[in-house]
Amino acid sequence: MNPDLLRGNLDLILLSLLETRPLYGFAIIQQARERTEGYFDFKEGSLYPALHRLEQAGLLRAEPGEVGRNGKPRKYYALTDRGRETLREKREEFRAFSGAVTRLAGGGT
């Protein structure tokens, strides 16, 4: 996978993963892997800075949750109202962009 493509769409990907319910970091990694049949395989070192950035932007909120195997409470990330609106906007932007690229690169006349 081209890392530039991921970087340009990371917010859309993470917000989409959190659309239906709050998840903690490792569960986000698992969901991304499962829902994309292994295409996205996030590493914790790149995931958490992105989650913290989205939280600081007001798109996510972090909530303490159940205690993990390490004895520490897991931090669950949930979309805020602003995050839901941003997700809608990013989906529309992506649809327009991917449609235009498909028309250009799809081959044919």
ABEGO torsion letter per residue (X at the ends): XBAAAAAAAAAAAAAAAAAABBBBAAAAAAAAAAAAGGABBBBAAAAAAAAAAAAAAGABBBBBBBBBAAGBBBBBBBBBAAAAAAAAAAAAAAAAAAAAAAAAAAEEX
